[in-house]
Amino acid sequence: MTEYIIIVAVIALAGIAAFSYFGKTVRNQTAAMSESLAGDKAAATTAITAADTSAGKAATEGTTDANLKDYVDRQE
């Protein structure tokens, strides 16, 4: 039973880490879709640009080596 708890905890930590890196990208893409549906092209373009910027930052963060020592320093 303890093994399952450990597996669930590891999966939860992986999910939290993935969301912390890609969370802004997902929010900006969702904002772009909603603005496009609402017909606001200028706001949609701004949201798409923000999503692009967030995705680029996430890609850079994803290729940077990290350990627990500098994890707190890398959080925004």
TAMOQUI-V14607 format. One record per residue. N is the residue number from 0. PHI is phi in whole degrees, -180 to 180 (none if undefined). PSI is psi as a letter, one per 20 degrees, with the letter a starting at -180 (none if undefined). D_LAST is the distance of its C-alpha to the last C-alpha in Angstrom with 2 decimals. Layout:
BEGIN
((N;PHI;PSI;D_LAST) (N;PHI;PSI;D_LAST))
END
This chain:
BEGIN
((0;none;h;36.09) (1;-63;h;33.50) (2;-61;g;32.75) (3;-65;h;31.76) (4;-65;g;29.32) (5;-65;g;27.69) (6;-63;g;27.60) (7;-62;g;26.06) (8;-64;g;23.34) (9;-66;g;22.56) (10;-64;g;22.54) (11;-64;g;20.24) (12;-64;h;17.67) (13;-64;g;18.06) (14;-64;g;17.63) (15;-64;g;14.42) (16;-64;g;13.01) (17;-63;g;14.54) (18;-67;h;13.30) (19;-68;h;9.60) (20;-81;h;10.35) (21;-108;j;12.90) (22;-61;g;12.17) (23;-66;h;11.46) (24;-62;g;14.50) (25;-65;g;16.63) (26;-62;g;15.99) (27;-68;h;16.82) (28;-67;h;19.82) (29;-64;g;21.05) (30;-63;g;20.86) (31;-63;g;22.81) (32;-65;g;25.41) (33;-68;h;25.95) (34;-67;h;26.34) (35;-64;g;28.74) (36;-65;h;30.73) (37;-78;i;30.92) (38;91;j;32.30) (39;-95;n;29.73) (40;-66;h;29.54) (41;-64;g;27.56) (42;-67;h;24.70) (43;-65;g;24.86) (44;-64;g;24.69) (45;-62;g;21.61) (46;-66;h;19.89) (47;-66;g;21.15) (48;-63;g;19.80) (49;-64;h;16.29) (50;-65;g;16.71) (51;-61;g;17.99) (52;-63;g;15.09) (53;-65;h;12.60) (54;-65;g;15.19) (55;-64;g;15.52) (56;-66;g;11.93) (57;-64;h;12.23) (58;-65;g;15.57) (59;-65;g;14.45) (60;-63;h;11.90) (61;-68;h;14.82) (62;-95;i;17.25) (63;-87;p;15.48) (64;-68;p;16.99) (65;-143;q;14.94) (66;-140;a;16.23) (67;-67;h;15.47) (68;-62;g;15.58) (69;-104;j;12.48) (70;-63;g;10.52) (71;-66;h;8.76) (72;-66;h;8.09) (73;-86;i;6.53) (74;-78;q;3.80) (75;-94;none;0.00))
END
